[in-house]
Amino acid sequence: MFSLKDKVALVTGASQGIGRATALALAEAGAKVCVAARSADKLASLVSEIESAGGAALAVQMDVADAAQVKARFQQVLAKFGRLDILVNNAAITRDTLALRMKLEDWDTVLRTNLTGAHLCIQQALGAMLKQRSGRIINLSSVVAQTGNAGQANYVASKAGLIGLTRAIAVEIASRDITVNAVAPGFIATPMTDVLSQDIKDKMKNMIPLGRLGTDRDVAAAIIFLASDEASYITGQVLEVNGGLHMG
């Protein structure tokens, strides 16, 4: 079940947190994994870990907000492996502040990375997937796209936009046996939440019916399922991984 043997996957934002856990899980499932992020040092460490476990990996330093970089790095991946079966759009940033005070630059930067970046990567992936007549595209949204969150209007808009993008692309390419889905994590223990005080973390836990923060492996497991053959009849959907925080 859920074997990805001989599949080629690309994960953006793979240097830490959910992206890193996803890359490791893809490799464990048998995929050849291309890990992309802006930090070359962290990518090198990740590739080393995958290869030490017997897997195959390639590091591609890439800013998803730069269209020229995205095109060049996808060409590099295809030159190396000859195909692309799985794209995980995980790269994201935050620039939090109340909407009244939000600078246009902070709005544009977050939307450019989180939403436009995913669009640029999908465009590049589709060329290979359409020729193959197969593929899996998985976009990382967020529970806040469904609930809203004060002080994150730009981030929430970008993550809600990913859900719309997921469904639009799913309809466009379904006839080629390419599925497009989103995963919406809730409160997950990652480097982004490590900086929060214990009091805030306890309040977060109290809001979650399962009584704990999620782990990056919880999210990675959902991504592995959607990337697998067993999920071949699922497209245009949002898989919520939030411990019951939101039940939509």
N, C-alpha and C positions, 0 to 999 in steps of 0.2 A: 504493500500500500504506500502511496505517495512517493514512489521512487522517481527521481529526476536524473537517472543515469544517462550520461552523454548529452544532456541538455546544456545549453549555454545561457547564462543569466548575467544581467548587469544590474547592479544596485547603486543608486546614487545616495549621497550622504552616508557612505559606508564606513566612515572613520571612527564612529562611536555610536553608542546607544542602540536603538532599534536597527539601524542600518548595519552595524557591525554584527549584531546577533543574527540578522537575516542572512548575511553573507556566509557566516559559519554554518547556519542551518541548511542553506542551499548546498554547500559543499558536502555536508554530512549526508544529504539525500542523493549525492552523486553528480551534482551539476558542476560544470566548469564555471567559475565565478569571476566576473570582471567587477572590481570594486572601484567606485569613483567618488572623489571628494576633492576639496581644495587643499587638504593637508597631505603632502606626499609622505612625510615621516610616519604618520599613523597608518597609512595605506600599506607601506612597506612592512610594518609589523604584522598587519592582518594577513597579508599574502604569505608571509613566512609561517604564520600559525596554520594556515590552511594547507600549505605545502608540507609542513612537518607531519600533518595528520594523513598525508597521502593524497590530498586533493590537488586540483589544478586551479590556479588563480592568476589574474593579471591586474595590476594597478594602473588606473588611468586618472591622472590629475586633471580635474575638470570643474569649472564653475558653470553650473547649469543655466545661469542667467546670461551667459555669453554664447550667442548662437553659433559663432564661428568655432569656438572651442568644442561645443557639443557635436557639431558635424564632424570635426577632425577626430575626436575621440571615438565616436561610433565607427568611423571608417577604420580606425586602428583595431578595434575589437573584431570587426568583420574580417580584416586582413589576417588576424591571428587565428580565429576559430572558424571562419567561413559561414557562420550562421548566428542568429540570435533568437532564442526561444522564449526568454523571460525577461521582462523589464520591470524593475521595482523602483518607482518614483518616490523616494524617501527624503531627499534633500529639502531642508526647510530652515528658516531663520525666524527670529522674532525681533520686533522693535516696539515694545509695549509702552503705551501711554494712553491717557483718556482721549477720546475722539476729538474733543474740543481743542486739545493741545497738540494733536498729531501733526507733524510736519509732512508736507507733501513728499519729501524725499524718503521718509520712513514708510509711508504708504506704498510708494512706487517700488522701493527696494524689496519689501516683503512680497508684494504681488509678483514682482519680476522673478524672484527666486522660487517661491512656493508654487505658483500657478503657471506662469509663463514658462518657467524652467521645465515643468512636467510636460507641457505642450511641445516644447522643442525636442525633448527626448522621445516623446511618442512619435513625432514626425520622422525622426531618424530611424527609430525601431521598425516602423511600419514598412519601410522599403524592403527589408529582409523578410519580415513576417508575411507580407503579402505574396512574395515569391514562393515561400515555403508552404503557404496556405495553412499556417498554424502559428500559434503564439499565445502568450499570456502577458497581459499588462496589468499591474497592480499598483494603485495609487494610494499613498498614505494620507488619509484625511485625519479627522480628529473628532472626539465627542463634542468639542466646542462648536463645531460646524452645525451641530444639531441643537445645542442648548443655548449658544451665545456665551459670551464671557466679557465682563467689563474690563476695559483697558487693553483689549486686543482686537479692535475692530478690523485692523489690517490682516492679522493672522486668521481670524475667524472667517473673513471674507475670502481669503485665499483657500482655506480648507473647505469651505462650502462650495467654492468654485470648482474644486477638484471633483466633488461629487457630481456636479453638472457635466464637467468634462468627461468623467468616466462614462456616464450614461449616453452622452452624445456620440463618443467614439465607439462605444459598444454597439450602437445601432448601425453606425456607418460600416463596420467591418465584420459583422457577425457572419455574413455569407462566406467568409474566407476561413471559418473555424478559428478565429482569433477572439479570445474573451478579454473583457476589460472589467475589472472590479476594483472596489475600494475597500480598504481596511480602516476603521475608525477607532483608534485606541482611546481609552479613557486616561485615568491618572496612572502613568507608568513610571517606575523607578529608573531613571536615566540620569546622565550628567546634568540635564536641564532641571531636574527636580532635586538633585543633591544639594543645591545651594539653598533650598528652602529650610526654614526653621522646623524643629521637631513639632512644635505646636501647630504649625500650618499643616504638616504631614498628618498629624493625628486628626485634625479636622477633616482633611480629605478622606481619610480612612473611614471616619464616621458617616460619610455621605455614601459610601459604597456598600451595597448589601452583602457582598462577599467578605467585607471587612479587612481588605488589604489592598495595597497598591499592586498593580500588575507588574510583570517583569518583561524585559525586552524579549525573552524567549516565548512568553505567552503570545506576543504579537507575531514573532517570527513563525510560530507554529501555524497561525492562521494564514500567513502568506504562503507557506509551503503547501498547505491544502489547496489554496486557490491556484497555485502554479502547477499542480499535479493533474494527471489525466483524470483522476476521480472527480475533478471539478469542471469537466468539459461541458456540462450542461448548465453552468452558472455564469451569467454575464449581466453587466449593468447593475450589480448589487453592491450594497454596503454591508460588510461584515463587521459588526460591533464587538470590540474586545475591551469591555469596560467594567466587568465585575457586577453588572446590573445597575450601574450609575445612571444610564439612560436606557430605557426600554421602548424603542420606537416601533 
